[in-house]
């Protein structure tokens, strides 16, 4: 089977699937320009230009700023994701021109002969033409966890992946014709799936929109009906409506996500789904697969310990390790010790290794039947079993080499000794231990520090491994994982009582002999107990658990299948990147909550002001230019810093409720203070501009105090930030050209002192209100 020639491949249909690691440039521009906020603000801006003064139209710059910032940030995220998506692309092995080649997935063509090995993902549909014990996991398509044996002539579908054996198939459907092309696209698609955070922001916008319409109509009617100057009426109505709109909330939410993607991208971390940023922050249980996560890739053969002197141990090990064309880490370590296969060791029949069986074997005819695998699966007591258990306590990985009278059955989805010790005809198989093989695993140098970080952050670590419990326990103990010395054998756990299983998972930390299906069950059981679960892994035995976890994290050196289903891929394979992932997620969520508090406080004080003014039939207390000034100093400029600031705050559920409990009382009290100042000034002999200046001073001081509360805990740069906003406002009141531009006239001492006094009382009331509501940050 030589596959296609280069000439045939050049004219065949290609596997062209448009990469969508992000939206196109035109889609990004449309999404940021054609928004409801831009439409509403644009209409209001046009009204001001027609009926008011141009200075009052300064708020129109919001459209330009929002649009440009949104486009630039998403383009940065797009470039980052596109570059990382190319790095994450796994080449496909094909035979062309009579030799094996590695090509990009998009270069696969109809009729290509594609080679398969354990862990490799099928990107196109096809027909099997060669099978050496090939087993394919189709769980992502069918939901069935058991691998399916494939022989020549069987159909294979894109979206599945090889778990054992090797083989080859001819591509029969490529590109958009392939069965699971949508699944392949989803693996690298830049999209905004459901999340509590984004759903909360969307709800805010929806409810505010419904409020703005009637309140805005009332305000317009009131201003037009009760003002002798039509231009003043329009200006006042626009000021109220513009202030009600949280124009930057959606923008800052998107920016926070996009910046998170870029920051993680710099650490060679590919975020394949944006909501993964939120999941990073909410994780409270981290499930780790030992091999490839706590330990580095690859192993070294330590010792071969013969149990009998009359057996060709090295020859058998060499023959077994050379069965697979794509050997796993264990086979590679044995090959390094036994590089050559002796004459006469040709397999008549073989069973490839799989993580479900925990063994592999072959019938070598006159040389006998040999099996290599986990001692607690192959052995049933005796000296070899006891010695293997003793060796496992040192942290070494131990394998048993056995001779058999027949090849055991290739039973799927079980590691029971009873099943293993039966042949395909159902009869018992006699397994005789010949030697024990120990392999050393390389603990990642950054594992201890990373695990210490999670302990400090209140994230519980669960080690779930397919290895011997004693070996897993030894590694966990060496790394200082709490409870690591008390490993649980997963084969003793209940498989029909999720509640009982959940209790055991909460009570213990380290689990060995966990089957791939059990890893998935563990994740589900922890989720049922209210945990947000992250799962890390690198092998095909981790795929099911990665797919069902709240956050799947694949190692960059892992199998293509794991990287296809994970939301996050550590491209540089560094375990120490995980703390940065969690930190970035927490930064995004905590800061978006801060930003939401600021924007919605503004919205609620504007709604209360508009209702009060509309019902009373009086003039609105300030003009659009006044709103532009205060919003820029208490919201616009500060959120650019607060939304991107580092934080270690652990997010809690109830985002919408917490924000409302802060913003509603704060907004109401700010509105009351502004009304009191304006009406107190208006009842005197001062001019309208002086009355409005009194209201603006009160509005700034009360909303500035809200900024102080939200910025807590105050460190040096936050103190500088909030203090500089107050200084800028104070300077603005003293500079003639600034006062002229913003129509400010702080000349009435009585009004100004009243505004300051009212602001102090309001600030105290806001502090008490949010303290009572339980939302004050400490």
Secondary structure as GFF3:
##gff-version 3
##sequence-region A 1 778
A	DSSP	alpha_helix	6	11	.	.	.	ID=ss1
A	DSSP	alpha_helix	25	33	.	.	.	ID=ss2
A	DSSP	alpha_helix	36	51	.	.	.	ID=ss3
A	DSSP	three_ten_helix	54	60	.	.	.	ID=ss4
A	DSSP	alpha_helix	61	88	.	.	.	ID=ss5
A	DSSP	beta_strand	92	96	.	.	.	ID=ss6
A	DSSP	beta_strand	99	103	.	.	.	ID=ss7
A	DSSP	three_ten_helix	105	107	.	.	.	ID=ss8
A	DSSP	beta_strand	113	117	.	.	.	ID=ss9
A	DSSP	beta_strand	125	137	.	.	.	ID=ss10
A	DSSP	alpha_helix	139	142	.	.	.	ID=ss11
A	DSSP	beta_strand	148	149	.	.	.	ID=ss12
A	DSSP	beta_strand	155	156	.	.	.	ID=ss13
A	DSSP	beta_strand	161	173	.	.	.	ID=ss14
A	DSSP	three_ten_helix	175	177	.	.	.	ID=ss15
A	DSSP	alpha_helix	181	186	.	.	.	ID=ss16
A	DSSP	alpha_helix	196	226	.	.	.	ID=ss17
A	DSSP	alpha_helix	230	244	.	.	.	ID=ss18
A	DSSP	alpha_helix	249	266	.	.	.	ID=ss19
A	DSSP	beta_strand	269	271	.	.	.	ID=ss20
A	DSSP	alpha_helix	275	282	.	.	.	ID=ss21
A	DSSP	beta_strand	285	288	.	.	.	ID=ss22
A	DSSP	pi_helix	290	294	.	.	.	ID=ss23
A	DSSP	beta_strand	295	306	.	.	.	ID=ss24
A	DSSP	alpha_helix	313	321	.	.	.	ID=ss25
A	DSSP	alpha_helix	329	337	.	.	.	ID=ss26
A	DSSP	beta_strand	349	351	.	.	.	ID=ss27
A	DSSP	beta_strand	359	363	.	.	.	ID=ss28
A	DSSP	three_ten_helix	365	367	.	.	.	ID=ss29
A	DSSP	beta_strand	369	374	.	.	.	ID=ss30
A	DSSP	alpha_helix	375	378	.	.	.	ID=ss31
A	DSSP	alpha_helix	383	392	.	.	.	ID=ss32
A	DSSP	beta_strand	397	404	.	.	.	ID=ss33
A	DSSP	alpha_helix	417	420	.	.	.	ID=ss34
A	DSSP	beta_strand	431	443	.	.	.	ID=ss35
A	DSSP	alpha_helix	447	456	.	.	.	ID=ss36
A	DSSP	beta_strand	460	464	.	.	.	ID=ss37
A	DSSP	alpha_helix	469	478	.	.	.	ID=ss38
A	DSSP	beta_strand	488	489	.	.	.	ID=ss39
A	DSSP	three_ten_helix	490	492	.	.	.	ID=ss40
A	DSSP	alpha_helix	498	507	.	.	.	ID=ss41
A	DSSP	beta_strand	510	512	.	.	.	ID=ss42
A	DSSP	alpha_helix	516	528	.	.	.	ID=ss43
A	DSSP	beta_strand	533	537	.	.	.	ID=ss44
A	DSSP	three_ten_helix	540	542	.	.	.	ID=ss45
A	DSSP	alpha_helix	543	548	.	.	.	ID=ss46
A	DSSP	beta_strand	551	555	.	.	.	ID=ss47
A	DSSP	alpha_helix	560	565	.	.	.	ID=ss48
A	DSSP	beta_strand	568	570	.	.	.	ID=ss49
A	DSSP	three_ten_helix	575	577	.	.	.	ID=ss50
A	DSSP	alpha_helix	578	616	.	.	.	ID=ss51
A	DSSP	alpha_helix	624	631	.	.	.	ID=ss52
A	DSSP	pi_helix	632	636	.	.	.	ID=ss53
A	DSSP	alpha_helix	637	642	.	.	.	ID=ss54
A	DSSP	alpha_helix	655	682	.	.	.	ID=ss55
A	DSSP	alpha_helix	688	711	.	.	.	ID=ss56
A	DSSP	alpha_helix	716	734	.	.	.	ID=ss57
A	DSSP	alpha_helix	736	741	.	.	.	ID=ss58
A	DSSP	alpha_helix	749	772	.	.	.	ID=ss59
###
